């Protein structure tokens, strides 16, 4: 599963990278922190979008990405 950095994920989501970093730090977008940087799975982002961008309390499995490292 390829991981996207913040810039690539922001492009994919049509969002400003700074806004995406804020949303990531607030737990509003499914991602993981690796080496001090946010990483995003394109597959997980697709699922997240398909499910209507639910927050962590509605769909916690999207945030369970510990096996990405």
MARLO-698698 format. One line per 8 residues: number of its first residue (from 1); their letters; for each residue x, y, z of N, C-alpha, C. Coordinates in pm, whole numbers, plus 32768, in hexadecimal, padded with zeros to 4 digits. Example, Ala and Ser with C-alpha at 12.3 -4.5 7.8 and 13.67 -1.06 7.14 Angstrom:
REM MARLO-698698
1> AS> 8527 7DC7 830C 84CE 7E3E 830C 8528 7EB6 830C  8505 7F1F 82C4 8557 7F96 82CA 850A 8003 8313
This chain:
REM MARLO-698698
1> XXXXXXXX> 8055 7F8B 8000 8000 8000 8000 805A 807C 8000  8059 80C9 7F92 80AF 813F 7F8C 8081 81AD 7FEA  80E0 81F1 8025 80C2 825F 8080 80DF 82E3 803B  808A 8344 8055 809B 83CA 801D 80CE 8427 8089  8124 8484 8062 814B 84ED 80C0 80DC 8556 80C2  80EC 85BA 8114 8083 861F 8124 8065 8669 80A3  80CB 868B 8057 80B6 86D5 7FDA 8067 8681 7F76  808F 8603 7F64 8049 85AC 7F05 7FBB 858E 7F33
9> XXXXXXXX> 7FA9 8577 7FB5 7F23 855E 7FEA 7ECB 85DA 7FDA  7F04 864F 7FEF 7EB8 86CB 7FDE 7E8E 86DC 7F4C  7EE7 86BA 7EF0 7EC3 86BF 7E62 7E51 865F 7E46  7E5C 85E6 7E79 7DF5 8581 7E65 7D6D 85B0 7E9C  7D70 85F3 7F0D 7CF6 8622 7F4E 7CCB 86AE 7F20  7D1A 86EB 7EC6 7CFF 8774 7E98 7CF4 87D3 7F0E  7D5C 87CE 7F62 7D5E 881A 7FDF 7DE9 885A 7FEF  7DEF 88C9 8031 7E6E 8907 804F 7EBC 88B0 80B2
17> XXXXXXXX> 7F3E 8898 8099 7F8C 8844 80F5 7F8A 8873 8186  7F89 88F6 819B 7F85 892A 8224 7F02 8904 8269  7E94 890D 8221 7E11 88E7 8257 7E10 8852 8276  7E4B 8802 821C 7E50 8771 8234 7EA2 8750 82B0  7F12 8794 82C4 7F63 877E 833C 7F12 879C 83BB  7EC6 8808 83B7 7E73 882D 842B 7E0A 87C1 8443  7DC5 8796 83D9 7D60 872F 83E7 7D9C 86AC 8417  7E15 868C 83E8 7E59 8612 8415 7E78 861B 84AA
25> XXXXXXXX> 7EAB 868C 84D5 7ECE 869B 8562 7E53 869B 85BC  7DE1 86C1 8586 7D63 86C0 85D2 7D1C 8638 85C9  7D54 85DA 857C 7D18 8557 856E 7C9E 8554 8514  7C94 85B3 84B9 7C20 85BC 8461 7C33 8574 83DC  7CAD 8548 83C0 7CCC 84FF 8345 7D1D 8484 836D  7CFB 840F 8337 7D47 8397 835C 7DD6 839D 8328  7E37 838F 8383 7EC4 8396 835F 7F17 835E 83D2  7F98 8351 83B9 7FF4 8325 8422 8069 8386 8424
33> XXXXXXXX> 80A9 838A 8495 8121 83DF 84A5 819A 8382 849F  81F2 839A 843F 826A 8347 842D 82E3 83A4 8420  8342 8394 8478 83B9 83E7 8471 839C 847B 847B  8337 849F 84C8 8315 852C 84D9 82C4 8567 8467  829C 8514 8407 824E 8544 8394 81CB 84F7 8389  8166 853B 8356 80E6 84F9 833F 80EE 84A8 82C0  80B8 8430 82C3 80B0 83D8 824E 8020 83AC 823D  7FF6 83A3 81C0 7F6C 8386 819D 7F68 8312 813B
41> XXXXXXXX> 7F0F 82B5 8152 7EFB 8246 80F5 7E92 8271 808F  7EB5 8267 8010 7E55 828D 7FA7 7DD9 8234 7FAF  7DED 81B3 7FCA 7D7E 8156 7FD6 7D21 817C 8049  7D5B 81A0 80BB 7D0A 81C7 812F 7CC3 824B 8113  7D06 82A9 80D0 7CC4 8327 80AD 7C4F 830F 804F  7C5F 82B2 7FEF 7BF0 8290 7F95 7B7A 825A 7FE4  7B96 81FE 8041 7B2B 81C7 8095 7AE9 8233 80E9  7B3C 828B 8121 7B0B 82F8 8176 7AAC 8352 8127
49> XXXXXXXX> 7AD4 8375 80AD 7A80 83CA 8057 7A00 8380 8032  7A0C 8301 800C 7998 82B2 7FE4 7931 82A6 8055  7962 82AA 80D1 7908 829F 8144 78D7 8327 8176  78F3 8390 812B 78C2 8414 814E 7919 8460 81B0  7999 843D 81B7 79FB 8480 820E 79D0 847D 82A2  79B3 8405 82D5 7989 83FD 8361 79FC 841E 83C1  79D9 8449 8438 7A43 8462 849A 7A66 83E0 84E1  7ACB 83E7 8532 7B03 8371 8574 7A9B 8327 85C9
57> XXXXXXXX> 7A3C 836F 8606 79D9 832D 865C 7974 82DC 860C  795B 8303 8590 78FB 82BE 853C 793A 8244 84F9  79B5 824F 84CB 79F8 81E3 8482 7A88 81D5 84B2  7A9D 81A2 852B 7B25 819C 8563 7B84 8142 8515  7B52 80DF 84CB 7BAB 8084 8482 7BFE 80CC 8419  7BCE 813C 83E5 7C1C 8187 8382 7C9A 81C4 83C0  7C97 81D7 8441 7D0B 8212 8486 7D6A 81A8 84BD  7D43 812B 84B6 7D94 80BE 84EA 7DF7 8092 847E
65> XXXXX> 7E67 80DC 8474 7EC8 80C5 840A 7F51 80A0 8440  7F57 8062 84B4 7FD7 8043 84F1 802E 7FE8 849C  7FF2 7F9A 8442 803F 7F3D 83F0 807C 7F7D 8374  8072 8000 8367 80A8 8044 82F2 8140 8052 82F6  817B 8050 836C 8208 806A 837B 825C 7FF8 8350
